[in-house]
Amino acid sequence: MRMQEMIGLPVFDVENGKQVGKVLDIMLNNDWSIIGIQLEGRWMFASSMKMVHWNDIVAYGEDAVMIRNQQAVQMWKAENIQNTCVSFTSKMREVPVLTEGGIQLGHVTDVYFEHELGNTITGIEISDGFFTDLMEGRKMLPFMPEMTRGENVIMVPPNSEQLLERP
Protein backbone atom coordinates (compact mmCIF):
# COMPACT_ATOMS: atom_id res chain seq x y z
CA MET A 1 0.00 0.00 0.00
CA ARG A 2 1.17 3.52 -0.68
CA MET A 3 1.02 6.10 2.11
CA GLN A 4 -0.76 8.54 -0.21
CA GLU A 5 -3.60 6.01 -0.46
CA MET A 6 -4.07 6.10 3.32
CA ILE A 7 -4.07 9.89 3.60
CA GLY A 8 -7.62 11.22 3.55
CA LEU A 9 -9.25 7.96 4.67
CA PRO A 10 -11.89 8.19 7.40
CA VAL A 11 -10.89 6.78 10.81
CA PHE A 12 -13.52 4.82 12.73
CA ASP A 13 -13.72 3.63 16.32
CA VAL A 14 -14.73 -0.07 16.15
CA GLU A 15 -16.13 -0.01 19.69
CA ASN A 16 -18.88 2.52 18.83
CA GLY A 17 -18.74 2.69 15.03
CA LYS A 18 -18.14 6.43 15.24
CA GLN A 19 -15.94 8.35 12.84
CA VAL A 20 -13.21 10.12 14.83
CA GLY A 21 -11.57 11.95 11.94
CA LYS A 22 -9.60 11.53 8.73
CA VAL A 23 -5.95 10.65 8.18
CA LEU A 24 -4.00 13.86 7.59
CA ASP A 25 -0.49 12.44 7.62
CA ILE A 26 1.59 9.41 8.58
CA MET A 27 4.40 9.54 11.14
CA LEU A 28 7.65 7.58 10.83
CA ASN A 29 10.57 7.14 13.18
CA ASN A 30 14.23 7.33 12.18
CA ASP A 31 14.29 3.51 11.81
CA TRP A 32 11.85 3.72 8.86
CA SER A 33 8.86 2.29 10.76
CA ILE A 34 5.40 3.84 10.86
CA ILE A 35 4.68 4.97 14.41
CA GLY A 36 1.24 6.50 13.95
CA ILE A 37 -1.21 8.58 11.97
CA GLN A 38 -2.09 12.21 12.39
CA LEU A 39 -5.77 13.10 12.29
CA GLU A 40 -7.27 16.28 10.94
CA GLY A 41 -7.72 18.94 13.55
CA ARG A 42 -4.36 20.63 14.12
CA TRP A 43 -4.84 24.34 14.41
CA MET A 44 -2.39 26.93 13.15
CA PHE A 45 0.37 27.65 15.67
CA ALA A 46 -0.76 24.76 17.90
CA SER A 47 2.03 22.87 19.64
CA SER A 48 0.21 19.53 19.65
CA MET A 49 -1.89 17.47 17.26
CA LYS A 50 -4.35 14.57 17.28
CA MET A 51 -2.58 11.28 16.72
CA VAL A 52 -3.25 7.56 16.84
CA HIS A 53 -0.33 5.25 17.66
CA TRP A 54 0.17 2.47 15.10
CA ASN A 55 -0.46 -0.22 17.75
CA ASP A 56 -3.98 1.18 18.27
CA ILE A 57 -4.92 0.61 14.63
CA VAL A 58 -6.97 -2.57 14.40
CA ALA A 59 -7.21 -2.69 10.61
CA TYR A 60 -6.88 -0.55 7.52
CA GLY A 61 -7.97 -0.95 3.95
CA GLU A 62 -8.71 1.03 0.84
CA ASP A 63 -11.85 2.59 2.36
CA ALA A 64 -11.12 3.25 6.05
CA VAL A 65 -8.80 2.96 9.03
CA MET A 66 -10.21 1.21 12.09
CA ILE A 67 -8.98 2.00 15.61
CA ARG A 68 -9.70 0.28 18.91
CA ASN A 69 -11.72 3.04 20.55
CA GLN A 70 -11.82 6.81 20.99
CA GLN A 71 -9.24 6.64 23.79
CA ALA A 72 -6.68 5.73 21.10
CA VAL A 73 -6.82 9.34 19.88
CA GLN A 74 -4.13 11.24 21.77
CA MET A 75 -2.51 14.65 21.65
CA TRP A 76 1.17 14.53 20.65
CA LYS A 77 3.65 17.38 20.84
CA ALA A 78 4.73 18.51 17.37
CA GLU A 79 8.39 18.59 18.37
CA ASN A 80 8.28 14.82 19.12
CA ILE A 81 7.53 13.95 15.49
CA GLN A 82 10.65 12.64 13.71
CA ASN A 83 9.48 12.20 10.11
CA THR A 84 6.19 12.56 8.26
CA CYS A 85 4.95 11.66 4.82
CA VAL A 86 3.65 15.03 3.56
CA SER A 87 3.79 17.81 6.16
CA PHE A 88 6.23 19.55 8.51
CA THR A 89 9.88 20.28 7.80
CA SER A 90 10.78 16.60 8.30
CA LYS A 91 8.50 15.35 5.52
CA MET A 92 9.59 12.51 3.25
CA ARG A 93 7.73 13.70 0.16
CA GLU A 94 9.78 15.77 -2.30
CA VAL A 95 13.08 15.00 -0.53
CA PRO A 96 15.94 14.32 -3.00
CA VAL A 97 17.39 10.80 -3.11
CA LEU A 98 21.17 10.67 -3.63
CA THR A 99 23.57 7.78 -3.85
CA GLU A 100 26.68 7.93 -1.70
CA GLY A 101 28.50 8.26 -5.03
CA GLY A 102 26.79 11.60 -5.69
CA ILE A 103 24.14 10.51 -8.23
CA GLN A 104 20.67 11.99 -7.73
CA LEU A 105 17.98 9.40 -8.44
CA GLY A 106 15.09 11.87 -8.13
CA HIS A 107 12.68 13.02 -5.42
CA VAL A 108 10.45 10.96 -3.14
CA THR A 109 6.81 11.03 -4.26
CA ASP A 110 5.45 8.30 -2.01
CA VAL A 111 6.42 5.63 0.49
CA TYR A 112 5.31 1.98 0.22
CA PHE A 113 4.53 -0.32 3.11
CA GLU A 114 3.34 -3.89 3.04
CA HIS A 115 -0.18 -4.47 4.29
CA GLU A 116 0.69 -7.87 5.74
CA LEU A 117 3.88 -6.62 7.41
CA GLY A 118 2.10 -3.84 9.32
CA ASN A 119 4.27 -0.79 9.78
CA THR A 120 7.32 -1.89 7.76
CA ILE A 121 8.45 0.32 4.89
CA THR A 122 9.12 -1.72 1.73
CA GLY A 123 10.21 1.00 -0.69
CA ILE A 124 10.10 4.59 -1.84
CA GLU A 125 8.57 5.88 -5.05
CA ILE A 126 10.88 8.24 -6.91
CA SER A 127 10.15 10.85 -9.58
CA ASP A 128 12.89 12.08 -11.88
CA GLY A 129 10.76 15.01 -13.12
CA PHE A 130 7.49 15.60 -14.95
CA PHE A 131 8.68 14.70 -18.44
CA THR A 132 10.57 11.60 -17.31
CA ASP A 133 7.47 10.50 -15.38
CA LEU A 134 5.39 10.89 -18.57
CA MET A 135 7.88 9.09 -20.79
CA GLU A 136 9.12 6.34 -18.46
CA GLY A 137 6.87 6.43 -15.39
CA ARG A 138 7.92 6.72 -11.79
CA LYS A 139 10.27 4.21 -10.24
CA MET A 140 10.29 2.37 -6.93
CA LEU A 141 13.47 1.79 -4.93
CA PRO A 142 13.12 -1.21 -2.60
CA PHE A 143 13.88 -0.40 1.01
CA MET A 144 17.42 -1.15 2.18
CA PRO A 145 18.57 -0.87 5.80
CA GLU A 146 21.50 1.23 4.54
CA MET A 147 19.12 4.07 3.53
CA THR A 148 19.52 7.07 5.79
CA ARG A 149 17.38 10.16 6.19
CA GLY A 150 19.65 13.18 6.40
CA GLU A 151 18.64 16.74 7.09
CA ASN A 152 18.14 17.57 3.40
CA VAL A 153 18.38 14.26 1.48
CA ILE A 154 17.87 10.54 1.67
CA MET A 155 21.19 8.79 1.17
CA VAL A 156 21.26 5.38 -0.48
CA PRO A 157 24.14 2.98 -1.18
CA PRO A 158 26.23 3.32 -4.37
CA ASN A 159 24.75 1.65 -7.46
CA SER A 160 21.20 1.87 -6.03
CA GLU A 161 20.05 3.19 -9.42
CA GLN A 162 20.41 -0.41 -10.66
CA LEU A 163 17.73 -1.50 -8.17
CA LEU A 164 15.05 0.90 -9.43
CA GLU A 165 11.92 -0.89 -10.67
CA ARG A 166 8.43 -0.03 -11.82
CA PRO A 167 5.85 -0.03 -9.01
ChimeraX attribute file (.defattr): number of C-alpha atoms within 10 A of each C-alpha:
attribute: neighborCount
match mode: 1-to-1
recipient: residues
	/A:1	15
	/A:2	17
	/A:3	16
	/A:4	18
	/A:5	13
	/A:6	21
	/A:7	20
	/A:8	17
	/A:9	19
	/A:10	18
	/A:11	23
	/A:12	21
	/A:13	21
	/A:14	17
	/A:15	11
	/A:16	10
	/A:17	12
	/A:18	12
	/A:19	16
	/A:20	17
	/A:21	19
	/A:22	20
	/A:23	20
	/A:24	22
	/A:25	22
	/A:26	24
	/A:27	25
	/A:28	22
	/A:29	14
	/A:30	12
	/A:31	12
	/A:32	19
	/A:33	17
	/A:34	22
	/A:35	20
	/A:36	21
	/A:37	26
	/A:38	24
	/A:39	24
	/A:40	17
	/A:41	12
	/A:42	16
	/A:43	9
	/A:44	6
	/A:45	6
	/A:46	9
	/A:47	12
	/A:48	15
	/A:49	17
	/A:50	19
	/A:51	25
	/A:52	25
	/A:53	17
	/A:54	18
	/A:55	14
	/A:56	15
	/A:57	21
	/A:58	13
	/A:59	13
	/A:60	15
	/A:61	12
	/A:62	9
	/A:63	12
	/A:64	18
	/A:65	24
	/A:66	21
	/A:67	26
	/A:68	18
	/A:69	18
	/A:70	16
	/A:71	10
	/A:72	17
	/A:73	21
	/A:74	15
	/A:75	14
	/A:76	16
	/A:77	13
	/A:78	14
	/A:79	8
	/A:80	9
	/A:81	16
	/A:82	15
	/A:83	22
	/A:84	22
	/A:85	24
	/A:86	20
	/A:87	14
	/A:88	13
	/A:89	11
	/A:90	19
	/A:91	18
	/A:92	25
	/A:93	19
	/A:94	16
	/A:95	19
	/A:96	19
	/A:97	26
	/A:98	21
	/A:99	18
	/A:100	15
	/A:101	12
	/A:102	11
	/A:103	15
	/A:104	17
	/A:105	19
	/A:106	18
	/A:107	21
	/A:108	25
	/A:109	22
	/A:110	20
	/A:111	21
	/A:112	21
	/A:113	19
	/A:114	13
	/A:115	14
	/A:116	8
	/A:117	9
	/A:118	15
	/A:119	17
	/A:120	18
	/A:121	23
	/A:122	19
	/A:123	19
	/A:124	24
	/A:125	22
	/A:126	28
	/A:127	22
	/A:128	19
	/A:129	12
	/A:130	10
	/A:131	10
	/A:132	11
	/A:133	13
	/A:134	9
	/A:135	8
	/A:136	10
	/A:137	16
	/A:138	21
	/A:139	22
	/A:140	22
	/A:141	24
	/A:142	16
	/A:143	17
	/A:144	14
	/A:145	9
	/A:146	9
	/A:147	17
	/A:148	16
	/A:149	18
	/A:150	11
	/A:151	9
	/A:152	12
	/A:153	18
	/A:154	19
	/A:155	21
	/A:156	25
	/A:157	15
	/A:158	13
	/A:159	12
	/A:160	18
	/A:161	16
	/A:162	8
	/A:163	10
	/A:164	18
	/A:165	13
	/A:166	11
	/A:167	14
